[in-house]
């Protein structure tokens, strides 16, 4: 069994085929207030958009993540999936359409990186530690079922509006959690108020990549299909 598991690690043994050609199909929610989302980011550097995807697109993207063997990079409490195999057709169509509906947010930025994390149900207060991303704009999207979240007021994201003075230093230095600078940063952030955005399926959180952010504490129901799935562009 151990040999079989090692041979299967990071191999695309199964990738769910798309149910349709998504290249010419709208995947974004028709009832979403895109103008409000665009304006909120412009004034606040943070925008929350509920109902980002159509129900059909959301269901297929969630199922693609549950069925496809693209997960790798095992960490303490979660696994990751990156461009090496993580390329659901809906995701590329979504990136294209977001430029049309969020002209202020995305401006001339192009999609450079995308990834997803699949969390263990027992994550509790652990998760991805405070960090910044080397990008212009982050778009986080949650795919998990609403009933899977046992603590509806949490399970999402924490964002610090006003970064500490340490932000003037290299992001790479402070994202190295084992360094003295990284430890000092985390201690400093613990004493600063953060915006807590609860988890909700099909909720997108769009924010400036220079803002420090981390996973919020999460408690999800047991079972593979109930695990928290977070997608980032």
Number of C-alpha atoms within 10 A of each C-alpha: 6 7 7 8 9 10 10 12 14 16 13 14 10 10 16 15 11 13 7 10 9 16 13 8 13 15 22 20 18 12 10 16 14 18 12 14 21 22 16 18 18 15 9 11 18 24 20 19 19 17 19 26 25 16 14 11 20 22 15 16 19 17 14 21 23 18 13 17 20 24 23 18 12 12 12 11 16 20 17 19 22 17 12 12 16 21 16 18 16 23 18 14 17 19 14 14 15 16 17 12 17 17 14 15 24 17 10 8 12 12 13 7 11 18 16 21 23 22 22 23 20 14 18 14 12 14 19 17 14 21 23 20 16 11 14 13 21 23 17 21 25 24 23 23 19 15 13 19 22 13 15 16 14 19 26 23 20 20 21 18 19 13 16 14 9 14 15 8 10 9 17 13 13 22 19 13 17 10 12 11 16 20 14 13 20 16 11 13 16 10 8 12 12 17 12 18 18 17 27 22 22 24 20 24 22 23 24 21 18 21 21 22 24 19 21 22 19 26 21 24 17 12 10 12 16 19 24 27 23 21 19 17 17
